[in-house]
Amino acid sequence: MAKFSVVGDETASEATHRIYKQILDVKHLRFVPNFFKTLATSPDVLEGTWSVYRSVSTRGSISGVPTDWSIERTSFRSLPPVE
């Protein structure tokens, strides 16, 4: 079974702490979900994911996505098998 590293509050960088605080404030949470703590192993990924997540969860739309993009167009059958 795969294990994922998480970045706790005590080991988080200043930038990660800033995003953790935004998550707590915007989502009115008492703790940062492990989903975001796992993403924090790559601060750029955490920042990008939080930016999109915050936009969708607070405003209901993703800016900058081409209008012809649609999840229905994605065919999971065309993806190679995962080994």
HTML snippet that shows the backbone in 3Dmol.js (N, CA, C, O; Angstrom):
<script src="https://3Dmol.org/build/3Dmol-min.js"></script>
<div id="view" style="width:600px;height:400px;position:relative"></div>
<script>
const pdb = `
ATOM      1  N   MET A   1       0.844  -1.170   0.000  1.00  0.00           N
ATOM      2  CA  MET A   1       0.000   0.000   0.000  1.00  0.00           C
ATOM      3  C   MET A   1       0.891   1.235   0.000  1.00  0.00           C
ATOM      4  O   MET A   1       1.857   1.313   0.760  1.00  0.00           O
ATOM      5  N   ALA A   2       0.567   2.190  -0.847  1.00  0.00           N
ATOM      6  CA  ALA A   2       1.352   3.416  -0.957  1.00  0.00           C
ATOM      7  C   ALA A   2       1.137   4.306   0.262  1.00  0.00           C
ATOM      8  O   ALA A   2       0.040   4.380   0.816  1.00  0.00           O
ATOM      9  N   LYS A   3       2.199   4.971   0.660  1.00  0.00           N
ATOM     10  CA  LYS A   3       2.102   5.923   1.769  1.00  0.00           C
ATOM     11  C   LYS A   3       2.498   7.289   1.239  1.00  0.00           C
ATOM     12  O   LYS A   3       3.412   7.412   0.423  1.00  0.00           O
ATOM     13  N   PHE A   4       1.804   8.306   1.708  1.00  0.00           N
ATOM     14  CA  PHE A   4       2.065   9.667   1.288  1.00  0.00           C
ATOM     15  C   PHE A   4       2.609  10.467   2.458  1.00  0.00           C
ATOM     16  O   PHE A   4       2.146  10.328   3.590  1.00  0.00           O
ATOM     17  N   SER A   5       3.594  11.303   2.175  1.00  0.00           N
ATOM     18  CA  SER A   5       4.122  12.198   3.200  1.00  0.00           C
ATOM     19  C   SER A   5       3.199  13.389   3.344  1.00  0.00           C
ATOM     20  O   SER A   5       2.580  13.829   2.375  1.00  0.00           O
ATOM     21  N   VAL A   6       3.107  13.908   4.554  1.00  0.00           N
ATOM     22  CA  VAL A   6       2.336  15.127   4.796  1.00  0.00           C
ATOM     23  C   VAL A   6       3.264  16.155   5.434  1.00  0.00           C
ATOM     24  O   VAL A   6       4.231  15.802   6.109  1.00  0.00           O
ATOM     25  N   VAL A   7       2.959  17.415   5.212  1.00  0.00           N
ATOM     26  CA  VAL A   7       3.733  18.504   5.800  1.00  0.00           C
ATOM     27  C   VAL A   7       2.905  19.086   6.939  1.00  0.00           C
ATOM     28  O   VAL A   7       1.900  19.761   6.715  1.00  0.00           O
ATOM     29  N   GLY A   8       3.342  18.813   8.157  1.00  0.00           N
ATOM     30  CA  GLY A   8       2.649  19.314   9.332  1.00  0.00           C
ATOM     31  C   GLY A   8       2.953  20.777   9.586  1.00  0.00           C
ATOM     32  O   GLY A   8       3.838  21.358   8.959  1.00  0.00           O
ATOM     33  N   ASP A   9       2.214  21.363  10.508  1.00  0.00           N
ATOM     34  CA  ASP A   9       2.407  22.773  10.843  1.00  0.00           C
ATOM     35  C   ASP A   9       3.818  23.068  11.334  1.00  0.00           C
ATOM     36  O   ASP A   9       4.378  24.126  11.048  1.00  0.00           O
ATOM     37  N   GLU A  10       4.376  22.135  12.066  1.00  0.00           N
ATOM     38  CA  GLU A  10       5.701  22.366  12.658  1.00  0.00           C
ATOM     39  C   GLU A  10       6.834  22.327  11.641  1.00  0.00           C
ATOM     40  O   GLU A  10       7.902  22.885  11.892  1.00  0.00           O
ATOM     41  N   THR A  11       6.619  21.679  10.498  1.00  0.00           N
ATOM     42  CA  THR A  11       7.678  21.587   9.489  1.00  0.00           C
ATOM     43  C   THR A  11       7.368  22.393   8.221  1.00  0.00           C
ATOM     44  O   THR A  11       8.154  22.390   7.274  1.00  0.00           O
ATOM     45  N   ALA A  12       6.236  23.072   8.208  1.00  0.00           N
ATOM     46  CA  ALA A  12       5.819  23.822   7.011  1.00  0.00           C
ATOM     47  C   ALA A  12       6.655  25.091   6.840  1.00  0.00           C
ATOM     48  O   ALA A  12       7.042  25.737   7.813  1.00  0.00           O
ATOM     49  N   SER A  13       6.922  25.428   5.580  1.00  0.00           N
ATOM     50  CA  SER A  13       7.634  26.669   5.275  1.00  0.00           C
ATOM     51  C   SER A  13       6.700  27.858   5.518  1.00  0.00           C
ATOM     52  O   SER A  13       5.508  27.687   5.773  1.00  0.00           O
ATOM     53  N   GLU A  14       7.259  29.043   5.436  1.00  0.00           N
ATOM     54  CA  GLU A  14       6.457  30.260   5.641  1.00  0.00           C
ATOM     55  C   GLU A  14       5.354  30.371   4.592  1.00  0.00           C
ATOM     56  O   GLU A  14       4.222  30.734   4.912  1.00  0.00           O
ATOM     57  N   ALA A  15       5.686  30.057   3.342  1.00  0.00           N
ATOM     58  CA  ALA A  15       4.693  30.120   2.263  1.00  0.00           C
ATOM     59  C   ALA A  15       3.579  29.095   2.485  1.00  0.00           C
ATOM     60  O   ALA A  15       2.404  29.388   2.263  1.00  0.00           O
ATOM     61  N   THR A  16       3.955  27.903   2.921  1.00  0.00           N
ATOM     62  CA  THR A  16       2.958  26.862   3.197  1.00  0.00           C
ATOM     63  C   THR A  16       2.086  27.254   4.377  1.00  0.00           C
ATOM     64  O   THR A  16       0.876  27.029   4.358  1.00  0.00           O
ATOM     65  N   HIS A  17       2.687  27.837   5.399  1.00  0.00           N
ATOM     66  CA  HIS A  17       1.908  28.330   6.552  1.00  0.00           C
ATOM     67  C   HIS A  17       0.873  29.364   6.103  1.00  0.00           C
ATOM     68  O   HIS A  17      -0.264  29.359   6.574  1.00  0.00           O
ATOM     69  N   ARG A  18       1.271  30.236   5.205  1.00  0.00           N
ATOM     70  CA  ARG A  18       0.357  31.264   4.699  1.00  0.00           C
ATOM     71  C   ARG A  18      -0.847  30.623   4.014  1.00  0.00           C
ATOM     72  O   ARG A  18      -1.984  31.049   4.219  1.00  0.00           O
ATOM     73  N   ILE A  19      -0.593  29.591   3.193  1.00  0.00           N
ATOM     74  CA  ILE A  19      -1.687  28.917   2.495  1.00  0.00           C
ATOM     75  C   ILE A  19      -2.541  28.131   3.488  1.00  0.00           C
ATOM     76  O   ILE A  19      -3.766  28.127   3.371  1.00  0.00           O
ATOM     77  N   TYR A  20      -1.917  27.466   4.462  1.00  0.00           N
ATOM     78  CA  TYR A  20      -2.679  26.762   5.492  1.00  0.00           C
ATOM     79  C   TYR A  20      -3.632  27.723   6.197  1.00  0.00           C
ATOM     80  O   TYR A  20      -4.789  27.383   6.444  1.00  0.00           O
ATOM     81  N   LYS A  21      -3.148  28.922   6.523  1.00  0.00           N
ATOM     82  CA  LYS A  21      -3.995  29.905   7.201  1.00  0.00           C
ATOM     83  C   LYS A  21      -5.165  30.318   6.309  1.00  0.00           C
ATOM     84  O   LYS A  21      -6.288  30.468   6.789  1.00  0.00           O
ATOM     85  N   GLN A  22      -4.908  30.500   5.018  1.00  0.00           N
ATOM     86  CA  GLN A  22      -5.983  30.837   4.080  1.00  0.00           C
ATOM     87  C   GLN A  22      -7.027  29.724   4.038  1.00  0.00           C
ATOM     88  O   GLN A  22      -8.228  29.994   4.039  1.00  0.00           O
ATOM     89  N   ILE A  23      -6.571  28.481   4.000  1.00  0.00           N
ATOM     90  CA  ILE A  23      -7.495  27.341   3.969  1.00  0.00           C
ATOM     91  C   ILE A  23      -8.387  27.359   5.203  1.00  0.00           C
ATOM     92  O   ILE A  23      -9.603  27.203   5.100  1.00  0.00           O
ATOM     93  N   LEU A  24      -7.785  27.549   6.359  1.00  0.00           N
ATOM     94  CA  LEU A  24      -8.553  27.579   7.605  1.00  0.00           C
ATOM     95  C   LEU A  24      -9.544  28.735   7.625  1.00  0.00           C
ATOM     96  O   LEU A  24     -10.691  28.563   8.038  1.00  0.00           O
ATOM     97  N   ASP A  25      -9.109  29.914   7.181  1.00  0.00           N
ATOM     98  CA  ASP A  25      -9.969  31.093   7.210  1.00  0.00           C
ATOM     99  C   ASP A  25     -11.097  31.028   6.178  1.00  0.00           C
ATOM    100  O   ASP A  25     -12.254  31.307   6.494  1.00  0.00           O
ATOM    101  N   VAL A  26     -10.757  30.662   4.957  1.00  0.00           N
ATOM    102  CA  VAL A  26     -11.751  30.655   3.874  1.00  0.00           C
ATOM    103  C   VAL A  26     -12.776  29.543   4.063  1.00  0.00           C
ATOM    104  O   VAL A  26     -13.969  29.756   3.848  1.00  0.00           O
ATOM    105  N   LYS A  27     -12.320  28.361   4.463  1.00  0.00           N
ATOM    106  CA  LYS A  27     -13.224  27.213   4.592  1.00  0.00           C
ATOM    107  C   LYS A  27     -13.800  27.064   5.997  1.00  0.00           C
ATOM    108  O   LYS A  27     -14.594  26.157   6.245  1.00  0.00           O
ATOM    109  N   HIS A  28     -13.408  27.948   6.921  1.00  0.00           N
ATOM    110  CA  HIS A  28     -13.910  27.923   8.304  1.00  0.00           C
ATOM    111  C   HIS A  28     -13.675  26.554   8.953  1.00  0.00           C
ATOM    112  O   HIS A  28     -14.588  25.942   9.507  1.00  0.00           O
ATOM    113  N   LEU A  29     -12.431  26.098   8.865  1.00  0.00           N
ATOM    114  CA  LEU A  29     -12.051  24.804   9.422  1.00  0.00           C
ATOM    115  C   LEU A  29     -11.209  24.985  10.673  1.00  0.00           C
ATOM    116  O   LEU A  29     -10.638  26.051  10.901  1.00  0.00           O
ATOM    117  N   ARG A  30     -11.136  23.932  11.485  1.00  0.00           N
ATOM    118  CA  ARG A  30     -10.290  23.951  12.676  1.00  0.00           C
ATOM    119  C   ARG A  30      -8.937  23.306  12.422  1.00  0.00           C
ATOM    120  O   ARG A  30      -8.000  23.484  13.200  1.00  0.00           O
ATOM    121  N   PHE A  31      -8.839  22.546  11.316  1.00  0.00           N
ATOM    122  CA  PHE A  31      -7.569  21.905  10.967  1.00  0.00           C
ATOM    123  C   PHE A  31      -7.453  21.843   9.443  1.00  0.00           C
ATOM    124  O   PHE A  31      -8.454  21.876   8.727  1.00  0.00           O
ATOM    125  N   VAL A  32      -6.227  21.756   8.971  1.00  0.00           N
ATOM    126  CA  VAL A  32      -5.969  21.663   7.533  1.00  0.00           C
ATOM    127  C   VAL A  32      -6.161  20.207   7.117  1.00  0.00           C
ATOM    128  O   VAL A  32      -5.544  19.319   7.706  1.00  0.00           O
ATOM    129  N   PRO A  33      -6.999  19.942   6.118  1.00  0.00           N
ATOM    130  CA  PRO A  33      -7.207  18.561   5.664  1.00  0.00           C
ATOM    131  C   PRO A  33      -5.913  17.932   5.139  1.00  0.00           C
ATOM    132  O   PRO A  33      -5.062  18.618   4.572  1.00  0.00           O
ATOM    133  N   ASN A  34      -5.780  16.625   5.333  1.00  0.00           N
ATOM    134  CA  ASN A  34      -4.589  15.904   4.877  1.00  0.00           C
ATOM    135  C   ASN A  34      -4.376  16.029   3.373  1.00  0.00           C
ATOM    136  O   ASN A  34      -3.242  15.956   2.901  1.00  0.00           O
ATOM    137  N   PHE A  35      -5.454  16.216   2.618  1.00  0.00           N
ATOM    138  CA  PHE A  35      -5.328  16.417   1.172  1.00  0.00           C
ATOM    139  C   PHE A  35      -4.349  17.554   0.888  1.00  0.00           C
ATOM    140  O   PHE A  35      -3.443  17.404   0.069  1.00  0.00           O
ATOM    141  N   PHE A  36      -4.533  18.698   1.567  1.00  0.00           N
ATOM    142  CA  PHE A  36      -3.656  19.846   1.348  1.00  0.00           C
ATOM    143  C   PHE A  36      -2.286  19.632   1.976  1.00  0.00           C
ATOM    144  O   PHE A  36      -1.285  20.097   1.431  1.00  0.00           O
ATOM    145  N   LYS A  37      -2.220  18.941   3.106  1.00  0.00           N
ATOM    146  CA  LYS A  37      -0.926  18.664   3.730  1.00  0.00           C
ATOM    147  C   LYS A  37      -0.071  17.756   2.849  1.00  0.00           C
ATOM    148  O   LYS A  37       1.156  17.862   2.842  1.00  0.00           O
ATOM    149  N   THR A  38      -0.718  16.872   2.114  1.00  0.00           N
ATOM    150  CA  THR A  38       0.009  16.000   1.188  1.00  0.00           C
ATOM    151  C   THR A  38       0.519  16.808  -0.002  1.00  0.00           C
ATOM    152  O   THR A  38       1.654  16.627  -0.441  1.00  0.00           O
ATOM    153  N   LEU A  39      -0.323  17.696  -0.521  1.00  0.00           N
ATOM    154  CA  LEU A  39       0.099  18.539  -1.641  1.00  0.00           C
ATOM    155  C   LEU A  39       1.253  19.460  -1.251  1.00  0.00           C
ATOM    156  O   LEU A  39       2.037  19.869  -2.107  1.00  0.00           O
ATOM    157  N   ALA A  40       1.359  19.786   0.029  1.00  0.00           N
ATOM    158  CA  ALA A  40       2.388  20.714   0.504  1.00  0.00           C
ATOM    159  C   ALA A  40       3.797  20.157   0.373  1.00  0.00           C
ATOM    160  O   ALA A  40       4.765  20.894   0.563  1.00  0.00           O
ATOM    161  N   THR A  41       3.939  18.871   0.053  1.00  0.00           N
ATOM    162  CA  THR A  41       5.292  18.348  -0.193  1.00  0.00           C
ATOM    163  C   THR A  41       5.898  19.040  -1.409  1.00  0.00           C
ATOM    164  O   THR A  41       7.116  19.044  -1.587  1.00  0.00           O
ATOM    165  N   SER A  42       5.035  19.628  -2.250  1.00  0.00           N
ATOM    166  CA  SER A  42       5.472  20.482  -3.354  1.00  0.00           C
ATOM    167  C   SER A  42       4.722  21.809  -3.208  1.00  0.00           C
ATOM    168  O   SER A  42       3.571  21.908  -3.634  1.00  0.00           O
ATOM    169  N   PRO A  43       5.345  22.822  -2.619  1.00  0.00           N
ATOM    170  CA  PRO A  43       4.653  24.087  -2.365  1.00  0.00           C
ATOM    171  C   PRO A  43       3.990  24.707  -3.600  1.00  0.00           C
ATOM    172  O   PRO A  43       2.928  25.318  -3.487  1.00  0.00           O
ATOM    173  N   ASP A  44       4.602  24.555  -4.766  1.00  0.00           N
ATOM    174  CA  ASP A  44       3.995  25.101  -5.982  1.00  0.00           C
ATOM    175  C   ASP A  44       2.689  24.391  -6.321  1.00  0.00           C
ATOM    176  O   ASP A  44       1.723  25.023  -6.749  1.00  0.00           O
ATOM    177  N   VAL A  45       2.666  23.082  -6.127  1.00  0.00           N
ATOM    178  CA  VAL A  45       1.441  22.312  -6.378  1.00  0.00           C
ATOM    179  C   VAL A  45       0.364  22.715  -5.380  1.00  0.00           C
ATOM    180  O   VAL A  45      -0.796  22.893  -5.753  1.00  0.00           O
ATOM    181  N   LEU A  46       0.742  22.861  -4.114  1.00  0.00           N
ATOM    182  CA  LEU A  46      -0.218  23.294  -3.095  1.00  0.00           C
ATOM    183  C   LEU A  46      -0.807  24.646  -3.455  1.00  0.00           C
ATOM    184  O   LEU A  46      -2.022  24.832  -3.404  1.00  0.00           O
ATOM    185  N   GLU A  47       0.047  25.586  -3.818  1.00  0.00           N
ATOM    186  CA  GLU A  47      -0.425  26.937  -4.147  1.00  0.00           C
ATOM    187  C   GLU A  47      -1.362  26.920  -5.361  1.00  0.00           C
ATOM    188  O   GLU A  47      -2.413  27.561  -5.344  1.00  0.00           O
ATOM    189  N   GLY A  48      -0.982  26.192  -6.403  1.00  0.00           N
ATOM    190  CA  GLY A  48      -1.813  26.126  -7.599  1.00  0.00           C
ATOM    191  C   GLY A  48      -3.148  25.445  -7.347  1.00  0.00           C
ATOM    192  O   GLY A  48      -4.190  25.924  -7.795  1.00  0.00           O
ATOM    193  N   THR A  49      -3.115  24.325  -6.627  1.00  0.00           N
ATOM    194  CA  THR A  49      -4.346  23.601  -6.324  1.00  0.00           C
ATOM    195  C   THR A  49      -5.254  24.429  -5.430  1.00  0.00           C
ATOM    196  O   THR A  49      -6.463  24.482  -5.654  1.00  0.00           O
ATOM    197  N   TRP A  50      -4.686  25.075  -4.422  1.00  0.00           N
ATOM    198  CA  TRP A  50      -5.488  25.901  -3.523  1.00  0.00           C
ATOM    199  C   TRP A  50      -6.118  27.068  -4.283  1.00  0.00           C
ATOM    200  O   TRP A  50      -7.273  27.415  -4.034  1.00  0.00           O
ATOM    201  N   SER A  51      -5.385  27.662  -5.187  1.00  0.00           N
ATOM    202  CA  SER A  51      -5.904  28.779  -5.977  1.00  0.00           C
ATOM    203  C   SER A  51      -7.151  28.360  -6.763  1.00  0.00           C
ATOM    204  O   SER A  51      -8.168  29.054  -6.749  1.00  0.00           O
ATOM    205  N   VAL A  52      -7.056  27.226  -7.442  1.00  0.00           N
ATOM    206  CA  VAL A  52      -8.202  26.738  -8.228  1.00  0.00           C
ATOM    207  C   VAL A  52      -9.329  26.301  -7.298  1.00  0.00           C
ATOM    208  O   VAL A  52     -10.487  26.646  -7.531  1.00  0.00           O
ATOM    209  N   TYR A  53      -9.011  25.553  -6.258  1.00  0.00           N
ATOM    210  CA  TYR A  53     -10.020  25.060  -5.312  1.00  0.00           C
ATOM    211  C   TYR A  53     -10.772  26.229  -4.672  1.00  0.00           C
ATOM    212  O   TYR A  53     -11.999  26.215  -4.578  1.00  0.00           O
ATOM    213  N   ARG A  54     -10.018  27.239  -4.234  1.00  0.00           N
ATOM    214  CA  ARG A  54     -10.644  28.411  -3.611  1.00  0.00           C
ATOM    215  C   ARG A  54     -11.571  29.109  -4.595  1.00  0.00           C
ATOM    216  O   ARG A  54     -12.677  29.508  -4.230  1.00  0.00           O
ATOM    217  N   SER A  55     -11.135  29.258  -5.824  1.00  0.00           N
ATOM    218  CA  SER A  55     -11.944  29.921  -6.838  1.00  0.00           C
ATOM    219  C   SER A  55     -13.243  29.159  -7.087  1.00  0.00           C
ATOM    220  O   SER A  55     -14.320  29.753  -7.146  1.00  0.00           O
ATOM    221  N   VAL A  56     -13.133  27.856  -7.231  1.00  0.00           N
ATOM    222  CA  VAL A  56     -14.322  27.039  -7.506  1.00  0.00           C
ATOM    223  C   VAL A  56     -15.249  26.989  -6.296  1.00  0.00           C
ATOM    224  O   VAL A  56     -16.466  27.099  -6.443  1.00  0.00           O
ATOM    225  N   SER A  57     -14.686  26.825  -5.111  1.00  0.00           N
ATOM    226  CA  SER A  57     -15.536  26.651  -3.930  1.00  0.00           C
ATOM    227  C   SER A  57     -16.141  27.949  -3.418  1.00  0.00           C
ATOM    228  O   SER A  57     -17.132  27.915  -2.689  1.00  0.00           O
ATOM    229  N   THR A  58     -15.570  29.088  -3.781  1.00  0.00           N
ATOM    230  CA  THR A  58     -16.138  30.353  -3.296  1.00  0.00           C
ATOM    231  C   THR A  58     -16.870  31.130  -4.378  1.00  0.00           C
ATOM    232  O   THR A  58     -17.812  31.863  -4.078  1.00  0.00           O
ATOM    233  N   ARG A  59     -16.450  30.980  -5.647  1.00  0.00           N
ATOM    234  CA  ARG A  59     -17.093  31.729  -6.731  1.00  0.00           C
ATOM    235  C   ARG A  59     -17.806  30.828  -7.730  1.00  0.00           C
ATOM    236  O   ARG A  59     -18.632  31.297  -8.513  1.00  0.00           O
ATOM    237  N   GLY A  60     -17.491  29.550  -7.705  1.00  0.00           N
ATOM    238  CA  GLY A  60     -18.182  28.602  -8.551  1.00  0.00           C
ATOM    239  C   GLY A  60     -17.696  28.517  -9.983  1.00  0.00           C
ATOM    240  O   GLY A  60     -18.385  27.940 -10.824  1.00  0.00           O
ATOM    241  N   SER A  61     -16.526  29.076 -10.291  1.00  0.00           N
ATOM    242  CA  SER A  61     -16.032  28.974 -11.657  1.00  0.00           C
ATOM    243  C   SER A  61     -14.506  28.948 -11.653  1.00  0.00           C
ATOM    244  O   SER A  61     -13.858  29.384 -10.702  1.00  0.00           O
ATOM    245  N   ILE A  62     -13.960  28.426 -12.737  1.00  0.00           N
ATOM    246  CA  ILE A  62     -12.510  28.392 -12.906  1.00  0.00           C
ATOM    247  C   ILE A  62     -12.158  29.398 -13.993  1.00  0.00           C
ATOM    248  O   ILE A  62     -12.576  29.252 -15.141  1.00  0.00           O
ATOM    249  N   SER A  63     -11.394  30.408 -13.631  1.00  0.00           N
ATOM    250  CA  SER A  63     -11.006  31.390 -14.632  1.00  0.00           C
ATOM    251  C   SER A  63      -9.871  30.829 -15.481  1.00  0.00           C
ATOM    252  O   SER A  63      -9.045  30.057 -14.995  1.00  0.00           O
ATOM    253  N   GLY A  64      -9.837  31.221 -16.745  1.00  0.00           N
ATOM    254  CA  GLY A  64      -8.752  30.826 -17.613  1.00  0.00           C
ATOM    255  C   GLY A  64      -8.911  29.475 -18.291  1.00  0.00           C
ATOM    256  O   GLY A  64      -8.024  29.055 -19.035  1.00  0.00           O
ATOM    257  N   VAL A  65     -10.018  28.786 -18.052  1.00  0.00           N
ATOM    258  CA  VAL A  65     -10.241  27.500 -18.703  1.00  0.00           C
ATOM    259  C   VAL A  65     -10.938  27.756 -20.031  1.00  0.00           C
ATOM    260  O   VAL A  65     -11.951  28.454 -20.071  1.00  0.00           O
ATOM    261  N   PRO A  66     -10.411  27.200 -21.119  1.00  0.00           N
ATOM    262  CA  PRO A  66     -11.068  27.410 -22.411  1.00  0.00           C
ATOM    263  C   PRO A  66     -12.542  26.987 -22.360  1.00  0.00           C
ATOM    264  O   PRO A  66     -12.894  25.997 -21.718  1.00  0.00           O
ATOM    265  N   THR A  67     -13.390  27.750 -23.045  1.00  0.00           N
ATOM    266  CA  THR A  67     -14.827  27.492 -22.968  1.00  0.00           C
ATOM    267  C   THR A  67     -15.228  26.181 -23.621  1.00  0.00           C
ATOM    268  O   THR A  67     -16.294  25.649 -23.309  1.00  0.00           O
ATOM    269  N   ASP A  68     -14.406  25.639 -24.520  1.00  0.00           N
ATOM    270  CA  ASP A  68     -14.783  24.387 -25.169  1.00  0.00           C
ATOM    271  C   ASP A  68     -14.306  23.163 -24.382  1.00  0.00           C
ATOM    272  O   ASP A  68     -14.571  22.032 -24.789  1.00  0.00           O
ATOM    273  N   TRP A  69     -13.605  23.375 -23.259  1.00  0.00           N
ATOM    274  CA  TRP A  69     -13.144  22.263 -22.437  1.00  0.00           C
ATOM    275  C   TRP A  69     -14.312  21.686 -21.671  1.00  0.00           C
ATOM    276  O   TRP A  69     -15.139  22.419 -21.129  1.00  0.00           O
ATOM    277  N   SER A  70     -14.374  20.381 -21.632  1.00  0.00           N
ATOM    278  CA  SER A  70     -15.464  19.730 -20.923  1.00  0.00           C
ATOM    279  C   SER A  70     -14.977  18.391 -20.392  1.00  0.00           C
ATOM    280  O   SER A  70     -14.260  17.665 -21.079  1.00  0.00           O
ATOM    281  N   ILE A  71     -15.368  18.072 -19.173  1.00  0.00           N
ATOM    282  CA  ILE A  71     -14.953  16.805 -18.570  1.00  0.00           C
ATOM    283  C   ILE A  71     -15.535  15.627 -19.343  1.00  0.00           C
ATOM    284  O   ILE A  71     -14.959  14.539 -19.349  1.00  0.00           O
ATOM    285  N   GLU A  72     -16.675  15.842 -19.995  1.00  0.00           N
ATOM    286  CA  GLU A  72     -17.278  14.753 -20.758  1.00  0.00           C
ATOM    287  C   GLU A  72     -16.401  14.351 -21.939  1.00  0.00           C
ATOM    288  O   GLU A  72     -16.491  13.222 -22.422  1.00  0.00           O
ATOM    289  N   ARG A  73     -15.560  15.258 -22.402  1.00  0.00           N
ATOM    290  CA  ARG A  73     -14.697  14.960 -23.542  1.00  0.00           C
ATOM    291  C   ARG A  73     -13.550  14.038 -23.169  1.00  0.00           C
ATOM    292  O   ARG A  73     -12.929  13.436 -24.046  1.00  0.00           O
ATOM    293  N   THR A  74     -13.265  13.921 -21.895  1.00  0.00           N
ATOM    294  CA  THR A  74     -12.160  13.090 -21.453  1.00  0.00           C
ATOM    295  C   THR A  74     -12.599  11.635 -21.429  1.00  0.00           C
ATOM    296  O   THR A  74     -13.578  11.283 -20.771  1.00  0.00           O
ATOM    297  N   SER A  75     -11.889  10.819 -22.130  1.00  0.00           N
ATOM    298  CA  SER A  75     -12.212   9.399 -22.153  1.00  0.00           C
ATOM    299  C   SER A  75     -11.173   8.651 -21.345  1.00  0.00           C
ATOM    300  O   SER A  75      -9.999   8.605 -21.713  1.00  0.00           O
ATOM    301  N   PHE A  76     -11.607   8.071 -20.254  1.00  0.00           N
ATOM    302  CA  PHE A  76     -10.683   7.324 -19.417  1.00  0.00           C
ATOM    303  C   PHE A  76     -10.285   6.006 -20.069  1.00  0.00           C
ATOM    304  O   PHE A  76      -9.303   5.385 -19.663  1.00  0.00           O
ATOM    305  N   ARG A  77     -11.030   5.580 -21.065  1.00  0.00           N
ATOM    306  CA  ARG A  77     -10.686   4.351 -21.768  1.00  0.00           C
ATOM    307  C   ARG A  77      -9.414   4.524 -22.594  1.00  0.00           C
ATOM    308  O   ARG A  77      -8.726   3.548 -22.893  1.00  0.00           O
ATOM    309  N   SER A  78      -9.103   5.769 -22.963  1.00  0.00           N
ATOM    310  CA  SER A  78      -7.918   5.992 -23.789  1.00  0.00           C
ATOM    311  C   SER A  78      -6.641   6.130 -22.968  1.00  0.00           C
ATOM    312  O   SER A  78      -5.551   6.236 -23.530  1.00  0.00           O
ATOM    313  N   LEU A  79      -6.769   6.130 -21.640  1.00  0.00           N
ATOM    314  CA  LEU A  79      -5.581   6.244 -20.798  1.00  0.00           C
ATOM    315  C   LEU A  79      -4.863   4.897 -20.711  1.00  0.00           C
ATOM    316  O   LEU A  79      -5.505   3.846 -20.700  1.00  0.00           O
ATOM    317  N   PRO A  80      -3.538   4.930 -20.651  1.00  0.00           N
ATOM    318  CA  PRO A  80      -2.799   3.660 -20.524  1.00  0.00           C
ATOM    319  C   PRO A  80      -3.043   3.068 -19.138  1.00  0.00           C
ATOM    320  O   PRO A  80      -3.323   3.805 -18.193  1.00  0.00           O
ATOM    321  N   PRO A  81      -2.939   1.754 -19.009  1.00  0.00           N
ATOM    322  CA  PRO A  81      -3.154   1.125 -17.699  1.00  0.00           C
ATOM    323  C   PRO A  81      -2.069   1.539 -16.718  1.00  0.00           C
ATOM    324  O   PRO A  81      -0.925   1.778 -17.105  1.00  0.00           O
ATOM    325  N   VAL A  82      -2.434   1.620 -15.463  1.00  0.00           N
ATOM    326  CA  VAL A  82      -1.498   1.959 -14.402  1.00  0.00           C
ATOM    327  C   VAL A  82      -0.855   0.677 -13.907  1.00  0.00           C
ATOM    328  O   VAL A  82      -1.542  -0.299 -13.604  1.00  0.00           O
ATOM    329  N   GLU A  83       0.456   0.685 -13.828  1.00  0.00           N
ATOM    330  CA  GLU A  83       1.165  -0.528 -13.381  1.00  0.00           C
ATOM    331  C   GLU A  83       1.603  -0.380 -11.943  1.00  0.00           C
ATOM    332  O   GLU A  83       2.214  -1.292 -11.386  1.00  0.00           O
TER     333      GLU A  83
END
`;
const viewer = $3Dmol.createViewer("view");
viewer.addModel(pdb, "pdb");
viewer.setStyle({}, {cartoon: {color: "spectrum"}});
viewer.zoomTo();
viewer.render();
</script>
